[in-house]
Amino acid sequence: MNSEYLRLIYVFTDLILPLIVGYFLHQKKILPDKFTNWLIKFNVIVVYTLLTLLSFWVLPLSRELLFLFPFGVLYVLVPGAIGALTFAKRHKSLLNRGAYVMSAMLANIGTLGGVCAFILYNEEGFAYSQIIASCQNILVVLVCFPLAQFYHEKHFAGSKIENTKSWWQNLFTVNQISILGIILGLILNYKGIARPEGLSTLFQGLVHFGAWTALLPVGFLLNFSHTKFYYTRVWDLAILRFLIMPAFIYFLSRIFFSDEILLNTLFVCAMAPTAINAVLASRLYQLNVNLAITSFIMTTAAFLLIIFPAMFFILK
């Protein structure tokens, strides 16, 4: 079998298997919650900072790269606006509506999008996906958290939530450190400092390791017992995430970009499923967590089993 098609195995080994293992470990109570919390922080602070540094170090620099950062904002604002103005309105409860909008806005671009872009286009695809992911990480604090708070307070008519951190403190946290990896990688790239050959092997291993450190805790957090009621209430998110958003990005991106790898990476990221951050935002602001979890499970399953395997054969 062609080595390129062998990469499709990574869909199972790097994306599906860690979810299964994490869920099994939780059911058997083998790992404590503290360990999974530590693993999440280790992945965000260490693994993805190294991955962004190494990938941006060798990323081909071009004028198109400058447009990519503001373009990444659309991946949050467009599905959020469409979801809020259309599908979310059928949810009478503002807690449900808020969770739905969070699920529409936040996509799993950093982990699933990054690994899938790597499977298709190696380090270059991974780097492009992380630019989009970094934009989303910033907008989580700038837009998503205040909007989630709005839905909460409107539902409870002005009641205040328990949140000890200010907006400013949430904006500058250690969880944003991977942005420094992007900046340092671009500086080394611009200065013309060659990346040592051995770091290429390190990058390859880190991608697989990073997928496990990111997705194993997600599997650990999965709870199917309270989600059955909501599957019929979030099915239209599949239309938004897998039809409307990719169609919008497909046509708009061709106005600003010409590089084929970049264009295809943008398309892959546009079809990324709901992120676990939607669940965390819903939990933090006391929205309907079960609705967000259902969205995450449904869209992730569809993406891993149907959407990305189909895209692999179309885009490769």
N, C-alpha and C positions, 0 to 999 in steps of 0.2 A: 504493500500500500504506500502511496506517496506520503513522504514525511509531513507535508503540509496538512494532509487529511488526518494524520495521526494526532495533530494538535487538537482535533475535535474531542479527543479523549479527555482533555483538560476540563471540558464542560462537566464531566462527571467527577474526576479526581480533585479538581480545584474549586468547583462551585456547588455541586450537589452533595458530594460525600461529606464535606465538613459540616453542612447543615444537618445531615443524618446523624453523624457522630455526636454533634452538640446536643441534638434532641435526645439521643440515647443516653448520654451522660447525665442529662437533667432528669430523665425519667428514672434512672437507676440511682440518682443522688450520689454519683461518684465524685463529682467536683463541687466544691462550695461556690456560692455566689461571688465571694471575694476574689476567687481566682479568675472568673470570667470578666469581672470588672477590671482587674489588673491587665488581663489580656487585651481588652478593648483599648485601654490607655496605651499599652505598649505598642500596639499596632499603629495607632494614630500618631503617637509621639516619635517613635523610633523607626519602625519599618517603612511607613509611607514617606517620612522625611528623607530617608536614604534613597528610596525608589524615585522620588521626584528629583532629587539632586542628580542621581546617576543618569536618569533619562533626559533631563533638560541639558545636561552637559554635552550630549551629542546630538541634540535636536537641530535639524537644519533651520538656520535663522532666515527669516524673510519678512517682508512688509506685512504679509498676510497674518503673521503671528500677532501683530499689534491689534488687529481687528478681532482676534479670537477672544480676548479677555472681555470686552464689552458684549460680544456676541453671546458669551456664556451666561450672561444675565437673563437672556430670553428663555433659557431652559428652566428657570424657576417662575418668572413672571407670566409667561404666556400660558402654560398649563394651569397655573393658579388662577389667572383671570378667567380663562375659559370655564374651568371647573366651578368657580364661584358664581359666574353669571348664568350658567346653564344647569348642569347636572346636579350641583349641590343644592339648588333651590327646592328640589323635591323632598329634602330632609327638613321636616318641620322643626325638630329640635336643633337649636344653635350649637349644642355640643356635638351632635352628629355632623352638622354642616361644617363646623370648624375642623373636625377630624378628617372629613372628606377633602376639604381644601388643602390641608397639610399633606394628605396622601397624593393629591394631584400635583402639588408644587415640588415635593422632594423626591427625587429619583436616585436610584442606587448607581450613580455614575462613577464615583470614586473606586468602589470595589468591583462590582459586576461589570460596569462599563470599562474599567481599566483592564481587567483580566481578559475580557472579550476582545478589546482593541489590541491587546498584546498577542492573543492567539492569532488574530488576523494579520497584524502589521508590526509585530515585534515592538521594540522600544519606542519607535516614532509614534505609533498609534497610542501606546500607553501614555506618552508625554502629552499628546493632544488632549486625551481624555481627562488628564489631571488638571489642565487649565480650566476646563469646564467645571470640574469638581471643585476647584478652589474658589471659583465664582459662587457656586452654590453654598459652600461652607460659610462664606461671608454673608450671603443673603439670608441664611438661616437665622442669624442674629439681627440683621438690619430689617428684614421684612417678615419672616415666618413667625418668630417669637412674638413680636408686637401684634401680628394678626391673630395668632392663637389666643393671646391675652384679650384682644378685642372680643372675640367670640365668647370667651369665658365670662367676661364682665357684662356683656350685653345679655347673656343668658341669665345671670344672677343679679342683674339690675344694679351694677355698681359694687358688688362685693369684691373684696381684694383677695388675691391669691397669695399663698405663702411662697415668696421668692426673695431670698436674702441678697441676691446679686442684682446690681443695677444693670441697665442696658450697656453702659460703658464697660463694666467689668466682664460681661458676657462676650463683648466684641473682642477683647484682647485676652485670650486664654491660651494655655499651653497647647490646647487642641488645634490651634491655628498654626503650629510651628512648621507644618509641612510647606507652608507658603515660603518660609525661609529657605527650604530646600530648592524650591523653584528659582528663587532669586539668586542663590549661590551657584546653582547649576548654570543659569543663564550668564552669570558673570564669568565663570570659567570658560564657557563656550565662546563668549564674545572676545575674551582675551586670547583665544587661540591655544589654550593649554590642552594638550592631548590627554584624553582619558586613558589610563593604563589598560592594557588588554585584559588583565586578570579581573578587572571590575565588571567586564561583560558577563563573565561566568557568575560572579556574585549577584548581578542584577537578575539573571535568569532564575537563580535559586530564590531570591527575595520575592519575586512575583508569586511563586507558588507558596512560599511560606507566608507571605502577606495575605493571600487569599484564605488560608486556613486560620490565621490569627484574627481575621476580620469576620469570617462567616461561622466559625465554630461557636462563638458567643451568641450569634444570632440564632442558630439552631437551639442553643441552650434556653433562649428566651421564648421560643415558640410555645404557644398554648392553644390547642385546637378545641378545647372544651367549650369556649364561649364565642366561637366564631361562626357556627353554622347558621345562625339567624341572619347574618349580615351578607352572605354571599350574593343574594338576590338584590341587595341594596348598593353594591359596589361594582356590579358587572360593567357598568358604563365607563368605569375607569379604564377598562381594557380598550375601549374605543378611543378614549382620550390619549392614553399612553402609547398604543400600538398602531393607531391610524392617524388621528388628527395631528399630534405633535410631530411624528416623523415626516408627514406630508408637508407641514409648515417649514420644518428645518430643511428638508430636501430642496424645496424650491428657493427659499430665501438664501441658503448658503451658497448656491451657485451664482448669486449676484456678487458676492464679496470674495469668494475663494475659487481657486482653480486646481490646486493640488489634489490629485485623486485620493491619496491616502487620507489627507485631512478631511475631505468631503465625506468619505465613507465612515471615518471615525465619528464625525459629527452625527451622521445618520444612525450609527449604532448607539451612541449616547442618547439620542432622541427617543429611542425605544426602550431605554432602561426602565425596569419596574420600580414600584414604590420602594423608597428607602426605609431602613429601620429608624432613621431620624424622625420620620413622620410619627412613628409610635412613641418615641421619646418625647417629642414636642407635645403630643396629645396627653401623655402622662404628666408632663411637667405642668401643663396648664389645665389639667382636669377636664379634658375633652373626652369623647368616647374612644377609649383605647382599643376596645374590641373591634370597632369599625376599622381603625387604622391597621390593626394586626391582620384582619381579614383581607384588606387591600394588599398588604405586603405579601401574604401567603399566596393569594390568587394570582397577582401579577408576576411574582417571582417564579411560581410554578409554570405559568404559561411561557414566560421568557426563556427559562432553562430547557424546557421540554419541547417547545415548538418554535418560538420566535427566533432565538439565536441559531439553533441548528439550521433553520431555513436560510437565515442571513449568511451563514458561513458558506454555503454552497453558491449563493447568489453573488456575494461580494468578493470571495477569494479568487 
